[in-house]
Amino acid sequence: MMKILPGNRILWTFLLLLCCLLCAAGNEMVTLQEVEGTTITLHTGITGIQSDAQILWFYGPEKAEKKILIIQVFKGETVTEISERFKERLQLDRISGALTIRNISRNHSGVYLLHVIAGRLSSKTFSVSVYAPVSTPVIRSQQKQKRTVFPTEVCFPLCTVENGEDVTLSWYRGTERLNITNNTDLSVNLSLTLQIHNQDINTNTYTCVSANPVSNKTTSLSITQLCDHHPDKSERSRILSYVLIPAGVLTLLLSVLVFLCVWRKKEKDEVSVQSEDLTYSDVKRVKAEENWSVTCVEENGSVVYSGVKRS
């Protein structure tokens, strides 16, 4: 068994760290994606750390180079050093070496590297990406007025959202994605136009979705408010035919019925007048020439000639 003198401990530690850094290049990278403001824990997979051990955590935006936490356990004494940048945010599990980061921000995205020196070397690397929650998309009409004078057959709603890291903007019809956009220039908001035909308005639902790897927001399209939904010419003609044809037939039937009623009434009146004239004419002739008498009986307001007698 090799005995390490106290004067050589610093050199031995340096050699071990150098070996760790060289070996770490081949370690498997664990990728984590988190929402800003949450608490995350970097689990090492180590079940226990012996006494007289040294735990080191390194961090860097692209490569883990800067020490952010050092714990040395020697003869029961513990010495801890934490980087100023991570003060009051870090918590270490001294049994497994797991590191907890509280209230993580986008500034904490990067590469984290763990080294545990306790008789043997243990190391693990983490790639952490922290994202802000995505904004809610806004849908508006591209027409200057809500309604147009002339009906249109196509509607063009525009969806916009604040851009961010790895943010995408998509239009969906039901569960089918119709189109998608993104932009690496984070200073430019994302915009996406959708084309909707009138025949599709009443049969489909449309949503605009903004998303990044850790969150998403959805806004539904209000077709009645944004789209000028008018039937096209063929549809209007079909609707008019459904209304005008029955109305025309009904008008014609009513006209015929009115004409028949007027004609029958007129004919009946003419027959009645002719019959009355003939009756009076015969009676007067009989009375004047042959001195015949006529007996009249009134029934229900009408005069009935019941008989003619010679005087």
C-alpha positions in Angstrom: 0.0 0.0 0.0 1.4 3.4 -1.0 1.7 5.9 1.8 1.1 9.5 0.9 3.0 12.0 3.1 1.2 15.3 4.0 3.7 17.3 2.0 2.9 15.4 -1.1 -0.9 15.6 -0.8 -1.2 18.8 -2.9 0.9 17.2 -5.7 -1.2 14.0 -5.5 -4.4 16.0 -5.6 -3.2 17.9 -8.6 -2.3 14.7 -10.5 -5.7 13.2 -9.7 -7.5 16.3 -11.0 -5.4 16.3 -14.1 -6.4 12.7 -14.7 -10.0 13.5 -14.1 -10.0 16.3 -16.6 -8.4 14.1 -19.2 -10.8 11.2 -18.5 -13.9 13.5 -18.4 -13.7 14.1 -22.2 -14.9 10.6 -22.8 -17.8 10.7 -20.3 -21.4 10.4 -21.3 -23.2 13.8 -21.4 -26.5 13.9 -19.6 -28.8 16.6 -21.1 -31.4 18.4 -19.0 -33.9 21.0 -20.2 -35.6 23.1 -17.4 -37.9 26.0 -16.9 -36.5 29.2 -15.5 -37.3 29.7 -11.8 -37.5 26.0 -10.9 -35.2 23.9 -8.7 -33.2 21.1 -10.3 -30.9 18.4 -9.0 -28.0 16.9 -10.9 -28.0 13.3 -9.8 -24.6 11.6 -9.9 -25.6 8.0 -9.6 -23.1 7.5 -6.8 -24.5 5.5 -3.8 -22.0 6.7 -1.2 -18.8 8.8 -0.7 -16.1 7.6 1.7 -14.5 9.8 4.3 -11.3 11.6 3.4 -12.8 12.4 0.0 -12.8 15.4 -2.2 -15.8 16.6 -4.2 -15.5 19.1 -7.0 -18.1 20.7 -9.3 -17.1 22.6 -12.3 -19.2 24.9 -14.6 -18.8 26.7 -17.9 -21.2 28.1 -20.5 -19.6 25.9 -23.2 -17.0 23.8 -21.3 -16.8 23.1 -17.6 -13.7 24.9 -16.6 -14.4 27.1 -13.5 -14.8 25.5 -10.1 -18.1 26.5 -8.5 -18.1 24.2 -5.5 -15.3 22.4 -3.6 -15.7 20.2 -0.5 -12.8 18.5 1.2 -13.4 15.9 3.9 -10.2 15.0 5.8 -10.1 13.4 9.2 -13.7 14.3 9.9 -13.2 18.0 9.0 -15.1 19.6 6.1 -14.0 22.6 4.1 -16.5 24.1 1.6 -15.9 26.7 -1.0 -18.8 28.0 -3.3 -18.4 30.4 -6.2 -19.9 33.8 -5.6 -22.1 33.5 -8.7 -23.9 30.5 -7.1 -24.1 31.5 -3.5 -27.4 30.8 -1.8 -28.4 28.7 -4.8 -26.4 25.5 -4.3 -27.0 22.6 -2.0 -24.8 19.5 -2.0 -25.7 15.9 -1.0 -22.5 14.8 0.8 -23.5 11.1 0.5 -24.0 11.0 -3.3 -22.4 14.2 -4.4 -25.7 15.3 -6.1 -25.9 19.1 -6.7 -29.2 21.0 -6.3 -29.6 24.4 -7.9 -32.5 26.5 -6.6 -34.3 29.2 -8.6 -32.3 28.5 -11.7 -32.0 31.1 -14.4 -31.1 31.3 -18.0 -27.6 32.5 -16.9 -27.1 29.1 -15.3 -27.4 27.2 -18.6 -24.2 25.4 -19.5 -22.0 22.4 -18.8 -21.6 21.0 -15.2 -18.9 18.5 -14.4 -18.5 16.4 -11.2 -15.4 14.8 -9.8 -15.3 12.7 -6.7 -11.9 11.6 -5.4 -12.3 8.9 -2.7 -9.8 6.1 -3.3 -11.0 6.0 -6.8 -12.1 8.4 -9.4 -15.8 9.1 -10.2 -17.0 11.7 -12.7 -20.1 12.8 -14.6 -21.0 15.6 -17.0 -24.3 17.4 -17.4 -25.5 19.8 -20.1 -28.2 22.0 -18.7 -30.4 24.3 -20.8 -32.7 26.7 -19.0 -35.6 28.4 -20.9 -38.1 31.1 -20.0 -41.7 30.2 -20.3 -43.0 30.8 -23.8 -45.4 33.7 -24.4 -49.0 33.3 -25.4 -49.6 33.9 -29.2 -51.9 36.6 -30.4 -54.2 36.2 -33.4 -55.4 39.2 -35.4 -56.9 39.9 -38.9 -54.7 41.3 -41.6 -57.7 43.2 -43.0 -57.9 46.9 -42.1 -61.6 46.6 -41.4 -63.4 43.9 -39.6 -65.9 43.5 -42.4 -65.4 44.2 -46.1 -67.9 45.7 -48.5 -67.6 42.8 -50.8 -67.6 39.2 -49.5 -64.3 37.3 -49.7 -63.8 33.6 -50.2 -60.5 33.4 -48.3 -59.6 34.5 -44.8 -55.9 35.4 -43.7 -55.5 35.5 -39.9 -52.1 36.4 -38.6 -50.5 34.9 -35.5 -47.6 36.6 -33.7 -45.6 35.8 -30.5 -42.5 37.2 -28.7 -39.4 35.4 -29.9 -37.1 33.5 -27.6 -34.4 30.8 -27.5 -35.6 27.7 -29.5 -39.2 29.1 -29.8 -41.4 27.9 -32.7 -44.8 29.1 -33.9 -47.3 26.8 -35.6 -50.8 26.7 -37.0 -52.9 23.6 -36.4 -56.1 22.4 -38.0 -57.5 20.1 -35.3 -54.4 17.9 -34.5 -52.7 18.4 -37.9 -49.9 20.9 -38.0 -50.3 23.1 -41.2 -47.1 25.2 -41.0 -44.3 26.2 -38.6 -41.7 29.0 -38.3 -38.8 30.1 -36.1 -36.0 32.8 -36.2 -32.6 32.8 -34.6 -32.7 36.6 -34.4 -34.4 36.9 -30.9 -35.0 40.6 -31.4 -37.6 39.9 -34.1 -41.1 38.6 -33.1 -42.3 35.5 -34.8 -45.3 35.8 -37.3 -47.2 33.2 -39.2 -50.1 33.7 -41.6 -52.9 31.1 -42.3 -55.1 30.9 -45.3 -58.6 29.6 -44.7 -61.3 29.0 -47.4 -64.9 29.7 -46.6 -66.0 26.2 -47.1 -63.6 25.1 -44.4 -64.7 27.5 -41.7 -67.7 25.6 -40.4 -66.1 22.2 -40.5 -62.6 22.7 -38.8 -61.1 24.3 -35.7 -57.8 26.2 -35.9 -55.3 27.0 -33.2 -52.0 28.8 -33.1 -49.3 27.3 -30.8 -46.0 28.8 -29.5 -43.6 26.3 -28.0 -40.0 25.8 -26.7 -38.5 22.6 -25.3 -40.0 23.1 -21.9 -43.4 24.9 -22.4 -46.1 25.7 -24.9 -49.1 28.1 -25.2 -52.2 27.8 -27.4 -54.6 30.4 -28.8 -57.8 29.4 -30.6 -58.9 31.2 -33.7 -62.3 33.0 -33.3 -63.5 32.7 -36.9 -66.7 34.7 -36.4 -64.7 37.7 -35.2 -61.8 37.7 -37.6 -63.0 36.1 -40.8 -65.5 37.7 -43.2 -67.6 34.6 -43.7 -69.9 35.2 -46.7 -71.1 32.5 -49.1 -69.7 32.7 -52.6 -71.8 33.4 -55.7 -72.8 29.8 -56.4 -73.8 29.3 -52.7 -75.8 32.6 -52.7 -77.6 31.5 -55.9 -78.4 28.2 -54.4 -79.8 29.8 -51.3 -81.8 32.3 -53.3 -83.2 29.5 -55.4 -84.3 27.6 -52.3 -86.2 30.7 -51.2 -87.5 32.3 -54.4 -88.8 29.2 -56.2 -91.3 28.1 -53.5 -92.3 31.7 -53.0 -93.0 32.1 -56.7 -95.0 28.9 -56.9 -97.1 29.9 -53.8 -97.7 33.4 -55.3 -98.9 31.8 -58.6 -101.2 29.4 -56.8 -102.7 32.3 -54.8 -103.2 34.3 -57.9 -105.0 31.5 -59.7 -107.2 30.9 -56.6 -108.1 34.6 -56.4 -108.9 34.7 -60.1 -111.1 31.6 -59.9 -113.0 33.0 -56.9 -113.6 36.3 -58.6 -114.7 34.7 -61.8 -117.1 32.3 -60.1 -118.6 35.1 -58.0 -119.0 37.3 -61.1 -120.6 34.5 -63.0 -122.9 33.7 -60.1 -124.0 37.3 -59.8 -124.7 37.5 -63.5 -126.9 34.4 -63.4 -128.8 35.7 -60.4 -129.5 39.0 -62.0 -130.7 37.4 -65.2 -133.0 35.0 -63.3 -134.4 37.9 -61.3 -135.1 40.0 -64.4 -136.8 37.2 -66.2 -139.1 36.5 -63.2 -140.2 40.1 -62.8 -140.7 40.5 -66.5 -143.0 37.5 -66.7 -145.0 38.6 -63.7 -145.5 42.1 -65.0 -146.5 40.8 -68.4 -149.1 38.4 -66.8 -150.5 41.1 -64.6 -150.8 43.7 -67.4 -152.2 41.5 -70.2 -154.2 38.8 -68.5 -155.1 40.2 -65.1 -153.4 37.4 -63.2 -152.5 37.8 -59.6 -149.3 36.7 -57.9 -148.9 35.4 -54.4 -145.6 36.2 -52.7 -144.2 34.7 -49.6 -141.1 36.1 -47.8 -138.7 33.5 -46.4 -135.4 34.4 -44.6 -135.4 37.8 -46.2 -136.0 36.5 -49.7 -139.2 36.8 -51.9 -140.6 33.5 -53.2 -143.3 33.5 -55.9 -145.6 30.7 -54.8 -148.4 31.0 -57.4 -150.2 32.9 -60.0 -154.1 33.2 -60.1 -156.4 34.8 -62.5 -158.4 37.7 -60.9 
